[in-house]
Amino acid sequence: MKLNEIREKTMDELNAELVAKKEELFNLRFQHAINQLENPQKIVEARKTIARLMTVIREKEIQADKDSAQ
């Protein structure tokens, strides 16, 4: 998922996507542990997507705080 796509989403969509990606990461790690994961790179991609989501969520929280303080 591209950063531009992530920034266009609302906070509710971002939080839902974050939960889904964390579940996906859990499942990927579980598959990797029992040697059923064909492409371990998927774990790396999921972690990066989670980091991007968390970054954008934090950016939006900071912006909302600035807007409410003014």
DSSP file (Angstrom, degrees, kcal/mol; ACC not computed):
  #  RESIDUE AA STRUCTURE BP1 BP2  ACC     N-H-->O    O-->H-N    N-H-->O    O-->H-N    TCO  KAPPA ALPHA  PHI   PSI    X-CA   Y-CA   Z-CA
    1    1 A M              0   0    0      0, 0.0     2,-0.1     0, 0.0    51,-0.1   0.000 360.0 360.0 360.0 130.7    0.0    0.0    0.0
    2    2 A K     >  -     0   0    0      1,-0.1     4,-1.8    50,-0.0     5,-0.1  -0.432 360.0-121.6 -80.2 153.0    1.4    3.4   -1.0
    3    3 A L  H  > S+     0   0    0      1,-0.2     4,-2.4     2,-0.2     5,-0.2   0.858 112.4  56.2 -62.2 -37.2    1.7    6.3    1.4
    4    4 A N  H  > S+     0   0    0      1,-0.2     4,-1.1     2,-0.2    -1,-0.2   0.902 107.0  49.8 -62.7 -40.2   -0.5    8.5   -0.8
    5    5 A E  H  4 S+     0   0    0      1,-0.2     4,-0.4     2,-0.2     3,-0.2   0.887 111.3  49.7 -64.1 -39.0   -3.3    5.9   -0.6
    6    6 A I  H >< S+     0   0    0     -4,-1.8     3,-1.3     1,-0.2    -2,-0.2   0.904 106.6  54.1 -67.8 -41.9   -2.9    5.7    3.2
    7    7 A R  H 3< S+     0   0    0     -4,-2.4    -1,-0.2     1,-0.3    -2,-0.2   0.751 101.5  60.4 -66.8 -23.6   -3.1    9.5    3.6
    8    8 A E  T 3< S+     0   0    0     -4,-1.1    -1,-0.3    -3,-0.2    -2,-0.2   0.652  89.5  92.6 -77.7 -14.7   -6.4    9.7    1.7
    9    9 A K  S <  S-     0   0    0     -3,-1.3     2,-0.1    -4,-0.4    -3,-0.0  -0.379  77.5-115.5 -82.2 157.6   -8.1    7.5    4.2
   10   10 A T     >  -     0   0    0     -2,-0.1     4,-2.5     1,-0.1     5,-0.2  -0.332  32.6-102.2 -81.9 170.7  -10.1    8.6    7.3
   11   11 A M  H  > S+     0   0    0      1,-0.2     4,-2.6     2,-0.2     5,-0.2   0.894 122.6  51.6 -62.3 -40.3   -9.1    7.8   10.8
   12   12 A D  H  > S+     0   0    0      1,-0.2     4,-2.2     2,-0.2    -1,-0.2   0.917 111.4  47.1 -63.3 -42.9  -11.7    5.0   11.1
   13   13 A E  H  > S+     0   0    0      2,-0.2     4,-2.5     1,-0.2    -1,-0.2   0.895 112.0  51.1 -64.9 -39.5  -10.5    3.4    7.9
   14   14 A L  H  X S+     0   0    0     -4,-2.5     4,-2.4     2,-0.2    -2,-0.2   0.921 110.6  47.7 -64.2 -44.1   -6.8    3.7    9.1
   15   15 A N  H  X S+     0   0    0     -4,-2.6     4,-2.1     2,-0.2    -2,-0.2   0.901 112.8  48.7 -64.8 -40.1   -7.6    2.0   12.4
   16   16 A A  H  X S+     0   0    0     -4,-2.2     4,-2.2     1,-0.2    -1,-0.2   0.909 112.3  48.8 -64.8 -41.5   -9.5   -0.8   10.7
   17   17 A E  H  X S+     0   0    0     -4,-2.5     4,-2.5     2,-0.2    -2,-0.2   0.884 109.1  53.4 -65.3 -38.5   -6.7   -1.3    8.2
   18   18 A L  H  X S+     0   0    0     -4,-2.4     4,-2.2     2,-0.2    -2,-0.2   0.921 109.2  47.9 -62.8 -44.9   -4.2   -1.4   11.1
   19   19 A V  H  X S+     0   0    0     -4,-2.1     4,-2.0     1,-0.2    -1,-0.2   0.916 112.4  49.7 -61.6 -43.1   -6.1   -4.1   12.9
   20   20 A A  H  X S+     0   0    0     -4,-2.2     4,-2.3     1,-0.2    -2,-0.2   0.909 111.3  48.3 -63.7 -42.2   -6.4   -6.1    9.7
   21   21 A K  H  X S+     0   0    0     -4,-2.5     4,-2.6     2,-0.2    -1,-0.2   0.871 109.2  52.7 -68.0 -36.2   -2.7   -5.8    9.0
   22   22 A K  H  X S+     0   0    0     -4,-2.2     4,-2.1     2,-0.2    -1,-0.2   0.895 110.6  47.9 -66.0 -38.3   -1.7   -6.8   12.5
   23   23 A E  H  X S+     0   0    0     -4,-2.0     4,-2.4     2,-0.2    -2,-0.2   0.908 111.2  51.0 -65.2 -41.5   -3.9   -9.9   12.2
   24   24 A E  H  X S+     0   0    0     -4,-2.3     4,-2.5     1,-0.2    -2,-0.2   0.912 109.4  50.5 -61.4 -42.7   -2.3  -10.7    8.9
   25   25 A L  H  X S+     0   0    0     -4,-2.6     4,-2.6     2,-0.2    -1,-0.2   0.908 109.0  51.5 -62.6 -42.1    1.2  -10.3   10.4
   26   26 A F  H  X S+     0   0    0     -4,-2.1     4,-2.3     1,-0.2    -1,-0.2   0.935 111.6  47.0 -58.8 -46.6    0.2  -12.7   13.2
   27   27 A N  H  X S+     0   0    0     -4,-2.4     4,-2.5     1,-0.2    -2,-0.2   0.886 111.3  51.3 -64.4 -38.9   -1.0  -15.3   10.7
   28   28 A L  H  X S+     0   0    0     -4,-2.5     4,-2.4     2,-0.2    -1,-0.2   0.914 110.6  48.4 -64.5 -42.6    2.1  -14.9    8.5
   29   29 A R  H  X S+     0   0    0     -4,-2.6     4,-2.1     2,-0.2    -2,-0.2   0.893 111.4  50.6 -64.2 -39.0    4.4  -15.4   11.6
   30   30 A F  H  X S+     0   0    0     -4,-2.3     4,-1.4    -5,-0.2    -2,-0.2   0.932 111.4  47.6 -64.2 -45.5    2.3  -18.5   12.6
   31   31 A Q  H  <>S+     0   0    0     -4,-2.5     5,-3.1     1,-0.2     6,-0.8   0.888 111.4  51.6 -61.8 -39.3    2.7  -19.9    9.0
   32   32 A H  H ><5S+     0   0    0     -4,-2.4     3,-1.2     1,-0.2    -1,-0.2   0.876 105.7  55.4 -65.3 -37.1    6.4  -19.2    9.1
   33   33 A A  H 3<5S+     0   0    0     -4,-2.1    -1,-0.2     1,-0.3    -2,-0.2   0.828 112.7  41.1 -67.1 -31.7    6.8  -21.0   12.4
   34   34 A I  T 3<5S-     0   0    0     -4,-1.4    -1,-0.3    -3,-0.1    -2,-0.2   0.170 116.6-112.8-103.8  19.0    5.2  -24.2   11.0
   35   35 A N  T < 5S+     0   0    0     -3,-1.2    -3,-0.2     1,-0.1    -2,-0.1   0.832  84.7 116.3  58.7  40.5    7.1  -23.9    7.7
   36   36 A Q      < +     0   0    0     -5,-3.1     2,-0.6    -6,-0.1    -4,-0.2   0.385  42.4 103.8-111.5  -0.1    4.0  -23.2    5.6
   37   37 A L        -     0   0    0     -6,-0.8    -9,-0.0     1,-0.2    -2,-0.0  -0.740  48.0-171.3 -88.6 120.5    4.9  -19.7    4.4
   38   38 A E  S    S+     0   0    0     -2,-0.6    -1,-0.2     1,-0.2    -6,-0.0   0.852  78.2  36.0 -78.5 -35.4    6.2  -19.8    0.8
   39   39 A N    >   -     0   0    0      1,-0.1     3,-1.8     2,-0.0     4,-0.3  -0.860  59.4-174.6-125.2  97.4    7.4  -16.1    0.7
   40   40 A P  T >> S+     0   0    0      0, 0.0     3,-1.3     0, 0.0     4,-0.8   0.678  78.8  78.4 -63.6 -15.7    8.9  -14.8    4.0
   41   41 A Q  H 3> S+     0   0    0      1,-0.3     4,-2.3     2,-0.2     5,-0.2   0.745  78.1  72.5 -64.4 -22.1    9.2  -11.4    2.4
   42   42 A K  H <> S+     0   0    0     -3,-1.8     4,-2.3     1,-0.2    -1,-0.3   0.830  91.6  56.5 -61.9 -31.3    5.5  -11.0    3.1
   43   43 A I  H <> S+     0   0    0     -3,-1.3     4,-2.2    -4,-0.3    -1,-0.2   0.923 107.6  47.4 -65.0 -43.9    6.3  -10.6    6.7
   44   44 A V  H  X S+     0   0    0     -4,-0.8     4,-2.2     1,-0.2    -2,-0.2   0.916 111.9  49.9 -63.1 -44.0    8.6   -7.7    6.0
   45   45 A E  H  X S+     0   0    0     -4,-2.3     4,-2.2     1,-0.2    -1,-0.2   0.898 110.5  50.0 -63.2 -40.5    6.0   -6.0    3.7
   46   46 A A  H  X S+     0   0    0     -4,-2.3     4,-2.3     1,-0.2    -1,-0.2   0.907 110.2  50.3 -64.9 -41.6    3.3   -6.4    6.4
   47   47 A R  H  X S+     0   0    0     -4,-2.2     4,-2.2     1,-0.2    -2,-0.2   0.903 111.3  48.6 -63.3 -41.2    5.6   -4.8    9.0
   48   48 A K  H  X S+     0   0    0     -4,-2.2     4,-2.4     2,-0.2    -1,-0.2   0.891 110.6  50.5 -67.0 -39.1    6.4   -1.9    6.8
   49   49 A T  H  X S+     0   0    0     -4,-2.2     4,-2.6     2,-0.2    -1,-0.2   0.906 109.5  51.1 -65.0 -40.8    2.7   -1.3    6.0
   50   50 A I  H  X S+     0   0    0     -4,-2.3     4,-2.6     1,-0.2    -2,-0.2   0.915 110.3  50.0 -61.0 -43.2    1.9   -1.4    9.7
   51   51 A A  H  X S+     0   0    0     -4,-2.2     4,-2.1     2,-0.2    -2,-0.2   0.904 110.6  49.4 -63.0 -41.5    4.6    1.2   10.3
   52   52 A R  H  X S+     0   0    0     -4,-2.4     4,-2.4     2,-0.2     5,-0.2   0.929 111.6  49.0 -63.0 -44.8    3.3    3.4    7.5
   53   53 A L  H  X S+     0   0    0     -4,-2.6     4,-2.5     1,-0.2    -2,-0.2   0.927 111.8  48.3 -60.5 -45.6   -0.2    3.2    8.9
   54   54 A M  H  X S+     0   0    0     -4,-2.6     4,-2.2     1,-0.2    -1,-0.2   0.868 110.7  52.3 -64.5 -36.2    0.9    4.1   12.4
   55   55 A T  H  X S+     0   0    0     -4,-2.1     4,-2.4     2,-0.2    -1,-0.2   0.935 111.6  44.7 -64.9 -47.1    2.9    7.0   11.1
   56   56 A V  H  X S+     0   0    0     -4,-2.4     4,-2.5     2,-0.2    -2,-0.2   0.895 111.5  53.6 -66.9 -39.3    0.0    8.5    9.2
   57   57 A I  H  X S+     0   0    0     -4,-2.5     4,-2.1    -5,-0.2    -1,-0.2   0.934 111.0  46.6 -59.1 -45.2   -2.3    7.9   12.2
   58   58 A R  H  X S+     0   0    0     -4,-2.2     4,-2.5     2,-0.2    -2,-0.2   0.895 110.0  53.4 -65.1 -40.1    0.1    9.8   14.4
   59   59 A E  H  X S+     0   0    0     -4,-2.4     4,-2.4     1,-0.2    -1,-0.2   0.917 110.3  47.6 -59.6 -43.1    0.4   12.6   11.9
   60   60 A K  H  X S+     0   0    0     -4,-2.5     4,-2.3     2,-0.2    -1,-0.2   0.867 110.3  52.3 -68.5 -35.7   -3.3   13.0   11.8
   61   61 A E  H  X S+     0   0    0     -4,-2.1     4,-2.2     2,-0.2    -2,-0.2   0.923 110.8  47.4 -63.9 -43.9   -3.5   13.0   15.6
   62   62 A I  H  X S+     0   0    0     -4,-2.5     4,-2.3     1,-0.2    -2,-0.2   0.920 112.4  49.3 -63.5 -44.0   -0.9   15.8   15.8
   63   63 A Q  H  X S+     0   0    0     -4,-2.4     4,-2.3     1,-0.2    -1,-0.2   0.887 110.2  51.0 -63.4 -38.8   -2.7   17.8   13.2
   64   64 A A  H  X S+     0   0    0     -4,-2.3     4,-2.3     2,-0.2    -1,-0.2   0.888 109.5  50.8 -66.4 -38.5   -6.0   17.4   15.0
   65   65 A D  H  X S+     0   0    0     -4,-2.2     4,-1.6     2,-0.2    -2,-0.2   0.901 110.8  48.6 -64.7 -40.7   -4.4   18.6   18.2
   66   66 A K  H  X S+     0   0    0     -4,-2.3     4,-1.0     1,-0.2    -2,-0.2   0.909 112.1  49.1 -64.9 -41.5   -3.0   21.6   16.5
   67   67 A D  H  < S+     0   0    0     -4,-2.3     3,-0.3     1,-0.2    -2,-0.2   0.884 112.5  46.7 -66.6 -38.6   -6.3   22.4   14.9
   68   68 A S  H  < S+     0   0    0     -4,-2.3    -1,-0.2     1,-0.2    -2,-0.2   0.764 108.0  57.2 -75.6 -23.8   -8.2   22.1   18.2
   69   69 A A  H  <        0   0    0     -4,-1.6    -1,-0.2     1,-0.2    -2,-0.2   0.735 360.0 360.0 -77.7 -22.8   -5.6   24.2   20.1
   70   70 A Q     <        0   0    0     -4,-1.0    -1,-0.2    -3,-0.3    -2,-0.2   0.474 360.0 360.0 -85.3 360.0   -6.1   27.2   17.8
